[in-house]
């Protein structure tokens, strides 16, 4: 009995435990013609106690969801960061990576810098690094204008939220299986694992890609118990190409 207990203690010291299932959900972007890949993609998951590396797969079509599971006996602890590597020259644009270890809460990683993974060195990187920003959930509530052509089907938008304690970057404004950014529509975009920024001061919006424009009236940012509403009083259209009425970047502050 004492030998068995000693063996369990030794195993625990090594950071080993019974096999745990890691579930990785990959959301591949769909707005670029070559967003998907068939190259081998490897992932490394960095935990507080241990790291694990494995083949994520080699079939990630554009506009797709893919779930991959991996068994490990390592005790990872809290997941902090991941990296993605490719062995080919296909151009891959992952939007969001979600990691769940066993029954723990999923951890969300966002491609906040709009990077593409490839070894061809053309507007891409051979290794993509993503880290968890924090433990707050931020919700963007956007009201699209009722003016003609205010809705958008083709512009990809991300945001940076600024607060008293710093800034945090969102993923893409898009709800799956919903026609977003429609004229007169109010909708929520929810982003878990955001940084605690304290009292909200500003939001900056970026139009990343697309051949459309979007006009909104108001945008309410809620992070935890903090909330702030911003008004697009100058009626600036958000679009990729800057012009007299539209901008690819806009920032609103209180």
C-alpha angles and dihedrals in degrees: 000000000000090000090052092050091048090051091052090050091049091050091050091051089055090056092246126137138155114307115290125198117233113201117199120189116194124197112195118202120244108194096086121069091231101037094125132070143198094195121112111272120199124195130201117198115202116208133179091254107023143000128227131198128193145148108279094192144270105247117074109148121195116274091016140135118213128180121202127184128202130184120221137169092205118108102227102181119200112358112236109166145358135201130204125206132184132204095206147051101250111123110241127185112191112191104190134002118199121194124195121180112200109308096335121122114278117258117219124216120188129202088232096168094051092239126174121213117228143119093228094089092223109127089323145092129229092218126035120201123197128176134190109256099203146293104282124106115223123197124198112204109194128187113202117215121253093226120118113282092005091131122085133206099171114040120098114214133189130175144210117211118207125202143163091277099043139281140301130197125225132213123244119308099245135118113205117243091010128104098235132199095026122166112278092002126135117203143164128236111196124203120184123196097040124153120262101250099169119219110016116242110163146002125208121199128202128196102212105179140343143093097247138077132226130208120194133180104206139003124198119199118201122182113174107308094342121094138172133177121213125195125212090220094163091053094232115183115223112224141137098253118060115229142145095296104018137062136191090214131034134168127200124193135179 
